[in-house]
């Protein structure tokens, strides 16, 4: 395991040099003290998907709403990603981390040539980026939610579809807010299958273009 520091934002990375991963999943925890949870996902996703977990700087207020709106935090995370954008990337944000992931996704698509495959937004209704103009993103958005979570009504979660011109999927898990634990295997399978399906579609599109002489 290694840590990469930039402007007090850390990326915690599980290293498996023997088998290079095809994708990177950058995880945005829902609070400043929950990064370690996402490292356990790496054991289930490697070697296909390498997991990097954001560890937020110590000056960030851990109260959920203030945390989601922390000044310049998304910019600091974007700068910290740096060299880790050299392969197809997906972002996974849980609760307040979903808002941060969304803002970073906007910058990735607008300012870099990174292949952003999917934005996973977990346990969060869409609150940012909903304007009357065109969607801010082109990548697929997959929203995850607990069926009995009173803080994330399905109507609010479905509103994420308005944030992208790409595909939108909604995945509902049993229970309330603890589905990342109780349905961990199902969540891992979802991430894995989504990324593999997109890479397969890209390969098919390239093959079709070659067949047509494009």
Buried (B, 14 or more C-beta within 10 A) or exposed (E): EEEBEEEEBBBBBBEEEEEEBBBBBBBBBBBBEBBEBBBBBBEBBBEBBBBBBBBBBEEBEBEBEEBBBBEEBBBBBBEBBEEBBEEBBBBBBBBBBBBBBBBBBBBBBEEEEBBBBBBBBBBBBBBBBEEEEEBBBEBBBBBBBBEEBEBBEBEBBBBBBBBBEBEBBBBBBEEBBEBBEBBBEBBBEBBBEBBBEBBEEEEEEEEEEEEEEE
